[in-house]
Amino acid sequence: MKHFRLSFAVTLACLALAAAWGWQRGGLAGALGGAGIAAVLAIMEVSLSFDNAVVNASVLKTWDAFWKRLFLGLGILIAVFGMRLLFPLVIVAVAAGLGLGDVWRLALDDPQAYSAHLVAHHAQVAAFGGVFLLLVFLHFVLDPDKERHWLGAAEARLGRLVPAALRARPGRFPVVGASVALAALGVAVSLLPALQRGPVALAGLAGLCVYIGVDILSALLENDGADPASGQAVRRGGIGAFLYLEVMDASFSFDGVIGAFAITSDIVLIMLGLAIGAMFVRSLTVFLVEQGTLDEFVYLEHGAHYAIGVLALIMLASVRIHVPELVSGLAGVALIGAAMWSSLRHRENERLAALAAPPGAPLATPPEGAD
């Protein structure tokens, strides 16, 4: 429970603030309603972002204590105030030509108008996030050096399909992944009316550029020819890896903000509820790392990446078609649940193989895909 102490403290503080905010607007009933709505939003955020936590853990497991603390400190401030409050405000400010102060007052005084501005620009944000997350998925599934394959030979062949000269390495342009992502973006953009195609296509290209930019930055900072002391410090964490996780979190979070307006139009309650959820996702990430859960459930990382791939395609489709957040959430839960079941099967097969093997004989590895 030590990993979640800060999360529980943040939960109590945010629920108290939500109750106080509701009390100002509706007395005791408003206080109970405010705390209840914040709790529902927190549960929604955690359930929709579990795959985010698993992928975060797969990156974070090589970091040292300093970068883990930074991820839980500065990272949570960026996640809560930057991505779940400031980022939507900036979008509305740019779209409406208003200052941030004016947009904040609009969110408080006329939340329906504020929500309408956000929804009106959902396509651009979905294109950005969809392309970025699709590249995250493709980098994982097309990795020829991946030793374990959840889907067996079929998944292994995907990595071998990529010629050595085109394989994505840190700092190298991901030719295959970018081509697939741009093709998916092209299909999504073709579904839109002509006037909307340009802005949405540019947003998708921005997602591609940010992914490549973060990768290049990480490669530059982790260059083996750099200063040994600073290079080693970066490899144990890294600004590039930190930015990668923050951009991925942003891609996840905006759909959560949009979905929250289906529950309430109160921007303060939305921020408080999603803040609780974001904090638990951060703590869950560290818990998965320090408990070695990814080593114990060997296909969990696979399931999370496939869930991200499904989410990316849903986001790209949502530029034209409304897809309820429940659909993406249930898809992620189903894939992660299947990955955990496969992991348990794999562990049981290894145990049975160990019992059946003669003393001193090498253990037979169960064939991949048989789990």
N, C-alpha and C positions, 0 to 999 in steps of 0.2 A: 504493500500500500504506500510505501514511501515515495514512489514515483508519482502518485496522484494527490499528495498532500496539498501542493500548491493549487492544483486544479479544484479541489474541494473548497479551499479558501477563496479562490476566485468565484466559484459558484455561489457561495454564501454571500459574498459582497455584491455580486451582480443581481442575485435574487432580491437582496435587501434594497438595492437601488431601484430595481423594477417595481417593487412594492411601494417604495416612497414616491416614485413617479406616478404610479397609478393612484396613490392616495391623494396627491395634489389634484388629480383630475376627476376622481369619483369616490373619494372616501374609502371605507373599508372594502366595499365591493370592487372598487378600482384597484386597490392594493392587491387583493387576492387574484383578480383577473390579470394584473400586470405580471405578478410572479408566476402564475400558471402559464401564461403565453411565453414568457422567457424560458421556462423549463421545457415546453414543447419544442421551441425553436432549437434549444440546445440538443435535445435528443435527435431531432431531425438532422442537425449538422453532423453529429457524430456518426449516425447511421449512414449518411450519404458520403462520408469522408473516410471510412475505414480503409478503403483501398489506397487512399492518399497516404494514410499513416504507414501502411505496409511498404509502399514504395519509398517513402521518406526513410524508413528504417533500413532499407537495403542500401541507401546512400550513406546514411548516418553511422552505420556500424563500423566504418573505418576511421571515424573522427575521434580526436582526443577530447578530454574533458572540457577544455577551453571552448572548442567549437560547439560542443553539445550545450554548454551553458549559454553561449551566444544564441543558439537556436531557440532555447527556451526563454531567453531574456529579450534581446532586441528582436528576434524572430517573431515572438508572440505579439509584441507591440506593432510590428509591421502587419502581421496577419489580422489583428483585431481592428486597429485604428486605420491602418493603411488600406488594406484590401476590403474590409467589410464596412467601413464608414467613409474614409476620404476618397477612395477610388470611385465609388458610385457618385459622390458629390461632384468630383471633377468631371465625370462624364456628363452629368446634367448641366454643370456650369458651362462647359464647352458647347454643348448642344443648344442651350438656351441663351448663350451670350451673357450670362450673369456672373457676379462675383460669388466666391464660396460662401460668404456671409449671407448673401441673398438666397442662395440655394438652401443653406441650412434653415433659414426662416421659412422657406417654401416647404421643406420637408416637415417642419413642425406645424405650420399653419394650414397647409394644403397638401397632405400626404398623397392624395389621389393624383394631383397634378405631377408631383415628384415621381410617383410610381409610373405614370404614363410616359414621362421623359425617359426613364430607365428602360421600359419595355420597348419604346420606339427605337432604341439603339442596341437592342439585344442581338440583332443579327451580326453587327460588327464585332461585338465582344465574343459571341459564340464562334465566329470564324477565327478570331485570334486564338482563343483557348483551344478550339478543336484542332487546329493545325499543330499547335505546340504539343498537345497531349498525344496526338497521333504520331508525332516524331518520337516522343518518349517511348511509346509502345513499339514502334518499328525498330528503334535502336535495340530494344531488348529482344524482340522475336527474330530479328535478322542477324543477331550476333553469332558468328561462326565459332567463337571460342566458348560458347555456353556449353557446359559439361553435362547438364541435366536437362531433359526435355519432358515436359508434362504430357504432351501429346505424342510422345514416342517418335517414330521414324518420320512422320509427316512434319513435325516441328523441326527436326534435325535437318531435313532437306531444305527448309526455307533459308537457313544460314548458308548452306552449301551452294544455293542458287546465286549468291552474290559473288561476283568475281573478286579476287584478292585486291585488284587495283581500285575497286570501288567500295571496299569495306570502310565503314566510318570509324575513324580513329580520332582521339581528341585533337581538335584544331583542324581536322580535315573536313571538307564539304561533304555532307551525307548525301551522295548523289542518288542512291536508290530510294532512301527514305524520303528525301525531298521530292523526288519525282512522283512517288505514290501520294504523298500529302498534297502536292499541287494538283494532281489529277482529281483527288477527292474534293478539294476546294473548288476546282472547275465545275464539277458536277453540281455541287451545292449552289454556286453562283448562278449557274444556268437556270435554276429553278426560280430565280428572282425576277421581278420586273426590271426593265432595262435601266431605269434611273437609280436603282439600288445596287446594281452590280459593281460599279466602280468602288464605292466606299467599302463594301464588304470584301471585295477582292484585295484591296489595299490592307485591310485589317488582317486578313489571312496571311498575306505576305509579311506583315509586321511580325506575326507569330513565328514564321519561319526564320526571319532575320534575328529575332531575339534568341531563339533556340541556338542558332549557329553562333551568334555573338557570345553567349554565355559559354559555349563549348570552346571557342577560340580563347576567351579570357582565361578559362580554366587551364587550357593547354599552355598558354604563355606563362602563367604563374607557377605551373608545376613542371616547367622545363628542367630536365636533369642538368642542363648546363648552367643553371642559375646558381645563386649563392647557396651553398649547402645548408646553412642553418635555416634561412628563410624558406628554401624549397622544401625541407623536411617538415617545417611547420605547416606549410600550405597543404602538403600531401596528407597530413593528419586531419585536415579539415578542408579549408579552402574557400576563398571569396567566390570563386566560380561555382563551386558546389552549393554554397549558401544561396547565391542568386538563383541557381537552378531550382532549388526547393521552393524559394519564395515565388518565383514565376509560376511554378506548377500549382502552388497553393492559390495564387490569384486566379488561375484558370478554373480551379475547382470552386472557389468561393463565390464568384459572381453569380453563377447559377443558383447558389444557395440564397444569395440576397434577393434575387428575382422571385424565387420560390417562397421566400418568407412573406412576401406581400400577399400571398394567398391566405396567410394566417392572420396577419395584422398589417395595417398601414402605418403603424406608429414606429418611426425610424429609431427612436430611443430604445424601445423594447427589442427591435430587430438587432440593433448593435449589441445590447446586453446578452440576449439569448445566443447569438452567433459567437460572441466572445467566449461564453462558457464552452460551447462546442469546440471552438478552435483551441482552447486551452487543453481540453481532454484529448484532442487529436495529437497535440504536441506531446503530452505526457504518455499517451499510448505508444507513440513512436519510440520514445526513449525506453519504455518498458519492453517493447519487442526487441530492441537492441541488447539491453543489458541482461535480459533473461534468456537470450539465445534462441528466441522463438523461431526465427527464420531458419536456424540450423536444425531445429527439432521438427518443424513442419516444412519439409524441403520444397514443397510445391506452392507454398503460400505466396511467395514473390511472383511466381508465374500467374497465379489466379488474379493477383492485384493488377499486374500489367495487362492481362486480357480484359479485366474490368475497365481499365483506363482506355484501352483501345475501343471498347464498346461505347464508353462515355464520349470519346472523341468523335466517333461517327454520329452519335445522337446529337452532339452539339452542332456539328456541321449540318445535319438534317434540320435542326431547329431554326436555322436561318429562314426557313420557309414554312416548316410544319411544326406546330406546337406539340412538344413531347412532354408529358407530365414528369416532374422530378421523381415521382414515385417509380416510374419505369426504369430510369437510370439507377436509382437506388436499389431496387429489387434485382436488377441485372448484376450489379456489383456484388450484392450479398450472395446471390446464387453462385457466381463464379468463385468467390472466395470460399464459400461453403464446400463447393465441389473440390477445390484445391486442398482444403483441410482434410476432407475425406480421403482423397488420393494420398495425402501425406501419411495419414494413419494406416492406410493399407500398405504403403511402402515400408513403414516402420515395422508392421506386423510380419510382412514377408521377410524382412531382414532378420527378425527375431527367430522365425521358423527356420530360416536357412542356417543360422548360427547353431540352433539346437540339433539340426540334422547333420551338420558337417562333422567329420571325424576330428578328434583332438589334433591340433596343429595344422589342419588343412586350411587352405585359403578359403574365405567365404565367397560363395557364388553370389554375384550381384543380380537381383531380379531384373528381367528385361524391362526397359523403359516402355511406358505405354500399357504395361500390364497391371498398373496400379489402379 
